[in-house]
């Protein structure tokens, strides 16, 4: 979010450096206190330090563009009691002169209602020392965006923002648990050791931490669902991370474990590692329906990715750049709109025993060398089974099954041609790409479109499978290689359709859910009580008035247990809609019997009287 050109001052109402107000008669000045006397539909530009802007409950409203309150390198400004809505930027703190200020800013934003903006509040670089407290920040795309360290947050309520707080990975804010995201506290830990994040977390940020456990959470509507910066030896396991901008982000963080999480429906990457995040393990996660790559690595070394189900993402299944010595083993990678696995600018990686199917491409390699690709099942991808581009060379590719990929081409693999420049007097020329090794000297790969013969019956084709003049499988296999099946160690995904986070006017509420795979058991916990086994959709009956919580658990055929997010809902049924028995059953039975006896006597008396009356007719 760094901006190295000072922003021009926008048009609008001005509080000038000499204290005068220009452009409206709806702001009353008394000393350094400026109080709104009516609603305003314009930008307010603050050009004076040490002033108070008191909204007095009035509205500052835009047309979806521009800025509500614009402050450029201001100090000591307080904004309070104001309703700010329908701007691109509700409040913008920006800078004028490049370079950090000689002192901290002491601006304060408190007791405001900030809604329906693209950005509720923005702190650009060099806004350190400001405080944001006691605000209701709702229905914005970004609640608050922070690009400078040292901003203090206290007792703010973030509701229904697409992303509550957007913070650059290289800054550190002061955020405590009095701040809430959709009713759940923020755990923003700096320098903590050997702790477990509480189960009620709404957002988790770990900076310079070690030995932290993040387990069993449901995290959504943040820029990074779970963010680790310069954090080591920590474990992120068994969480649901969805509807964030990015699911899980590691920056400069090493020797961590990310396992058995459900990471879905995030608007960018599912998992991203950057900033020299090394020696991490990413295993047995279900990473699906994210708009970007399932897993994305940039400048990371010696990481291991195994046993993950990476499906239906809008980008690549797994993508690496500037990496080395990383291992991708035993993953199920399918139905991604980019390639199954893509990597560039890195040596010494191993891609082994993966099932890669129905992606746009199988494996894509660019400017990478001396990697080993073996024992992979690469089936029915729309494009190339494997494609190599750029200055790649000396990659070892053998004992893979390439089956029915790229059906409109003559072959399933492509190595892009490269230009060579031999020098004068010879002109530059295009040649068939750098050489890679497509067999181990004895056996190569199985190609479903290989048309050669095996006259001696040794299981190896008698002629090469030719990709181009520099790349050919000299020992193509006549039958598919036996590749280990992937054992499912990922939890089932449980989506609750009903109830929703709302108020119901009756005591019987349908429980409707969807599970993404076959299950051997399913049950629910209501209000934190013991699990109740069910066989499918059911109805929660005789619910009492008040707030309720619901969580559903399921076990699949492989013994993996998943859980849903916790649903909070309220029942407010009308009095008398359901019989409430407060007396003991015995007393109620006696009362009914007495009433029945009395009614019987009355009926008998009426009948006898009727007979006597009839006899005198």
WOFENTA-V546708 format. One record per run of one state. SS is the DSSP state (hx for helix, st for strand, lp for the rest). FROM is the first residue (numbers start at 1). LEN is the number of residues. If there is no record, write none. Layout:
# WOFENTA-V546708
ss->[SS;SS]
from->[FROM;FROM]
len->[LEN;LEN]
This chain:
# WOFENTA-V546708
ss->[lp;st;lp;st;lp;st;lp;st;lp;st;lp;st;lp;st;lp;st;lp;st;lp;st;lp;st;lp;st;lp;st;lp;st;lp;st;lp;st;lp;st;lp;st;lp;st;lp;st;lp;st;lp;st;lp;st;lp;st;lp;st;lp;st;lp;st;lp;st;lp;st;lp;st;lp;st;lp;st;lp;st;lp;st;lp;st;lp;st;lp;st;lp;st;lp;st;lp;st;lp;st;lp;st;lp;st;lp;st;lp;st;lp;st;lp;st;lp;st;lp;st;lp;st;lp;st;lp;st;lp;st;lp;st;lp;st;lp;st;lp;st;lp;st;lp;st;lp;st;lp;st;lp;st;lp;st;lp;st;lp;st;lp;st;lp;st;lp;st;lp;st;lp;st;lp;st;lp;st;lp;st;lp;st;lp;st;lp;st;lp;hx;lp]
from->[1;13;16;21;23;27;31;33;37;40;41;44;47;52;55;59;62;67;73;78;81;83;86;89;95;108;111;113;116;119;124;131;134;136;139;142;147;152;155;157;160;163;168;174;176;180;182;184;191;193;194;196;197;203;208;210;211;213;216;218;221;224;230;232;233;235;238;240;243;246;252;257;260;262;265;271;275;281;284;286;289;295;302;304;307;309;312;318;325;327;330;332;335;339;345;347;348;350;353;355;358;361;367;369;370;372;375;377;380;386;390;393;394;396;399;401;404;413;416;418;421;429;432;437;438;446;448;460;461;465;469;471;474;477;478;494;499;503;505;509;516;519;527;532;535;538;541;546;557;561;564;567;572;585;616]
len->[12;3;5;2;4;4;2;4;3;1;3;3;5;3;4;3;5;6;5;3;2;3;3;6;13;3;2;3;3;5;7;3;2;3;3;5;5;3;2;3;3;5;6;2;4;2;2;7;2;1;2;1;6;5;2;1;2;3;2;3;3;6;2;1;2;3;2;3;3;6;5;3;2;3;6;4;6;3;2;3;6;7;2;3;2;3;6;7;2;3;2;3;4;6;2;1;2;3;2;3;3;6;2;1;2;3;2;3;6;4;3;1;2;3;2;3;9;3;2;3;8;3;5;1;8;2;12;1;4;4;2;3;3;1;16;5;4;2;4;7;3;8;5;3;3;3;5;11;4;3;3;5;13;31;2]
